[in-house]
Amino acid sequence: MQNARKFRLALAASTVLAGSALSAPAFADGPNVVTTIKPVHSIAAAVMEGVGTPHILIDGAASPHGFALKPSQAFLLEGADVVFWVGPELTSSLEKPISSMADKAARVELLDLESIEQLKWREGDQFDSHDHGDHDDHGHDDHGHDDHAHDDHDHDKDHAHDHDKHEHEEEHAAHDDHGHDHDHDKEHAHDHDEHAHEEEHAEHDDHGHDHGHDHAGGNDPHIWLNPENGIAIANAMATTLSEVDPANTDTYKANAKAFAEKVSGLEAEISAKLEPVKGQKFIVFHDAYHHFEHHYGIEASGAITVTPEALASAEQVAEIQSRVRDQNVVCVFQEPQFDSKLVNVVIEGSDAKVGVLDPLGTELANGPDLYPALLTSLADSLADCLKS
């Protein structure tokens, strides 16, 4: 059955996906792994190096907010043995397709890993008045190990996360479906009425990730921008891949360790770059960088828009203009995926500079080197724009 799925995936990729943003899949003896965004793909590529190459759904300049799955991309999910994604909090439009099309795959929602350091959403578009330390720390002090089992809150994610219980050992040996007996309870965990279109992904409303409505009490899903979380994600991937593909366990574990060492090696360099500009005021395009800011102690004063899909009103723009002028904001950051006109309007009448921050590494080449390059790029952009 696995070979049949691989054949179907290969055929679909070579005929349907030609010329699309997706790269042609590379097959090896390892499992078919599907990821969503570029940073998650990069971490998976690092962990799988020497075994296989993961696939990516949201590539290039595509934004995860309001992403619409193309019919051609359904083949990637249908042929998946493992799916790594942040969760519906970031890509709500993928919840139904992943649940229904990748029903026999090990599905790992990275935001739910206990080893992830969580931060609550910052409410509104002004951050200075809020407590930047408002976070929920789930076991991030020890990310050198693989103990990331969580609360077993549903059966759909038992295999992906419950690494202390081996109830499915016999099924793991049966390679045609890896024994992932998911019962679809998760399918309804976030089941909003407006997302009830099971197969009409291309025509999905795609605005389920509505920061304005769902922030209260929720966790910020941009977890990959904290390097400690990046390491925790790599460890979780290595564990899941080892369960699905035990023959390559040593490679996955060694790769995760090497990834952790590489990312940890950047800490001193990035901290040194950011130290001279700490305390400088800056505005981000949308609130995507809190995990990076909090980790390095260099927090934004606010955002132009809470969510990139909701345009700021004239009143909001006028308020942000006043803040930029009155609070000596040094830099306002735009994002390459979105029109820069709004940023230019915001800085009118001020001495603020314009910089670029990209939370996804849109212009970076996919692969294991993207993730560390992304962290370095964010630090460089902040340091360059905020320096006197």
Secondary structure, 3 states (H helix, E strand, C coil): CHHHHHHHHHHHHHHCCCCCCCCCCCCCCCCCEEECCHHHHHHHHHHHCCCCCCEECCCCCCCCCCCCCCHHHHHHHHCCCEEEECCCCCCHHHHHHHHHHCCCCEEEEHHHCCCCEEEECCCCCECCCCCCCCEEECCCCCCCCCCCCCCCCCHHHHHHHCCCCCCCHHHHHCCCCCCCCCCCHHHHCCCCHHHCCCCCHHHCCCCCCCHHHHCCCCECCCHHHCHHHHHHHHHHHHHHHHHHCHHHHHHHHHHHHHHHHHHHCCHHHHHHHHHHHCCCCEEEEECCCHHHHHHHCCCCCEEEECCCCCCCCHHHHHHHHHHHHHCCCCEEEECCCCCCHHHHHHCCCCCCEEEECCCCCCCCCCCCCHHHHHHHHHHHHHHHHHCC
